[in-house]
Amino acid sequence: MSADEATAKMEATKINDETNMGTAESKVEGGAPHGKPEKKEKERKDQKAAAKSKGEKQSQQAPKKKSGEPELIGITCKKSEDIAEWYQQVILKGEMLEFTDVPGCYVYLPGSYKIWDFIRAFFDARIQKMKVKNCYFPLFITEANLQREKDHIDGFAAEVAWVTEGGKSKLEKKLAVRPTSETAMYSYYSKKIRSHRDLPLKLNQWNNVVRWEFKHPMPFIRSREFLWQEGHTAHLTEQEASKEVREILDHYAAIYEELLAVPVVKGQKTVNEQFPGAHYTTTVEGFVPSVGRGIQAATSHCLGQHFAKMFDITVEDPNQEVKEGEKRNKLHVWQNSWGFTTRSIGVMILIHGDDKGLVIPPRVADVQVVIVPVGINAKTTDADREKLYDEVDSLRRQLEDVNVRVECDFREGYSPGYKFNDWEMKGVPLRLEFGPKDSANGVVTTSRRDQAFSKEKGTIPVPDLATQVPALLEQIQSDMYLRASEEYASHRKVIRSWSEFVPTLNAKNVLIVPHCTNGDCEDEIKKDSSGHQEGAAEVDARAPSMGAKSLCIPDAQPEEIKEGTKCINPKCGKEAKMWVMFGRSY
């Protein structure tokens, strides 16, 4: 069995396990039950007792259900105890994506794709103000074109997927499925740009790319096919290019902070970590507190003149003074590339999700508010039921009139408790409950998803619904960002001595340290901070084997590097140049 087949089988098994969770019986060959009935009954009782003692009973099943109501299997493990299993359950049961029979390639269901729609609209509006135009280039790249830029392709060589056959015929020249589009686009740039008057040339495409990773896939975070936008621009001067690089980085930070309620740190990659072939790379770096790992959230690269020289993208110098009959010198243009991917959705889930499931920030939630009718029972007359449902529908119309995305849950045969848990698992930001008592009092009862473990509920007068619900959604958005921001800040530790480095790293932090910015020194720090090292083992025998790598040189430096300050690495001996953020990362 190939590695791909094994991974596919593992993913398929996971799905089947999820589908049959709580219903499958343990079997041996021949179909006989495994073990005696008395023993199995005792095991069931022990499991129930253990679940109750851990406070997990509520998360494993819905509250008291109606006769004939299907059982809702909620999130059955805690985020703090098994984040990998928790993450898989959350994205599957929250209906964000589905697995396929191709490992590392996933179905983006409406719940996640709608988030991508919001991101696209947000970012597109901003880059169009920068005069960036959307376009589309082919999925396939010739081998000759891809190989034109050695340093660049070396960075992707192990991840390139190749097409060698078309129909029943072998291709004379194999084709690469784009891992990124620099080499696919820059032949056109060479043809298009004939004069400085053609600059700047600013193109962006929303597309998919394939990077045939053989690491363990993680939906949204690390996959073989993913969605992104990739912008490619050409400028006359380095100053113009650098200005755009930073402007784009600000837009990327705004997507995370203003839409996804996720805090990020802006900075520049060290030479070791920058994009292959780039002049320099800027980045926004996120952080997942539950595992203490940083995560690269998006990057904006100044490519310099590297690709321009490779693809002969030149213009005559418009500022050169020449005599009659003389030719102007040719200048190579300055280029940028920048990209933002569906990884952002995974980052959002990892940071905000809890033991009940997804927690979606209101600004990117497909459904911002769900209205659940309550207080209906066997004694409720058809007329009273119809009256209540009409009132609920009226509440919906009031909210839709002020552009709130709202659903009413009129499903028959499901208890309110079932519906509450179902919508909580899907992360809907705000639930409104409305029953006969609420109707009599002229209010709706509110329950915030970001406070799902609080028993406190609020009320809103029906006449104030159109003003107070949008305001409450904005408050939820703000509170989610504030909580995440405070937590990230508490895990960014300024460290000045190597003796503090590994213990602080193992306490699930990222570290801001004085560093020489030398690549060999970075490699040494990564090796010496791994769990396999003697020092790390002495600090914590359970420490991860992964060492700390440089995440970025933060734009916001904690202070100036004082003269004579040495690099954090005791083996280095060189003077520190910058404060650099190190950490374990995805």
CORFENFEN-V283765 format. One line per field, one symbol per residue. phi: phi as a letter, one per 30 degrees, with the letter a starting at -180 (. if undefined). burial: # if it has 9 or more other C-alpha atoms within 8 Angstrom, else .. A space follows every 10 residues. Layout:
# CORFENFEN-V283765
phi = ???
burial = ???
This chain:
# CORFENFEN-V283765
phi = .ddddddddd dddedddddc eibdcdbcei idedideddd dddddddddd ddddiceddd addecddidd dcdddcbded cadddedddd ddddhcabdb dceibbcdde edddddeddd dddedddddd idcdabcddc bdddddddcd eddddcedcd ccccbbiccd ddbdccdeda ceddcddded dddcbdddcd cbbbbcacbb bddcdddbei dbbdbbcacb cbbbbdbddd ddddeddddd ddddedddcc hcdbcdabdd eecddeidda bcbcccaced cicdbdcabb ccdicedddd chcbbdddcd dbdejdcddd cddcbbbabb bdeedddedd dcdbdckdbc dedcddcdbc ccdbicbddd dedddddddd dddddedddd dciddbbccc edibdeddde ddddddiedb cccbbedddd dibcccbddd bdccddbcbb dedcedcdde ddddddeddd dddddddded cccdbcbddd ddeddddibc ccbdbdiddd deddddddcd dddeddddda dcdddddccd cacdddddad ddejdceedd ddidddcbdb ccldbd
burial = .....###.. ##..#..... .......... ..#......# .......#.. ##...##.## ##..#...#. ..#######. .##..##.## ########## ..####.##. ######.##. .##..###.. .#........ ###.##..#. .##..#..## #.###..... ...######. ..#####.## ..####.### #######.## ###...#.## ########## ######.#.# ##..##.##. #######.## ########## ...#.##### ########## .######### #########. #######... .......#.. .######### ########## ###.###### ##.##.#### ####.#.... ....#..##. .##.##.### ...######. ...####### ########## ######.##. ..#######. .#.......# ##..##.### ..##.###.# #..##.##.. ###.#..#.# ######.### #######.#. ###.###.## #.#..##..# ..#..##### ####...... #...#####. ....###### #####.
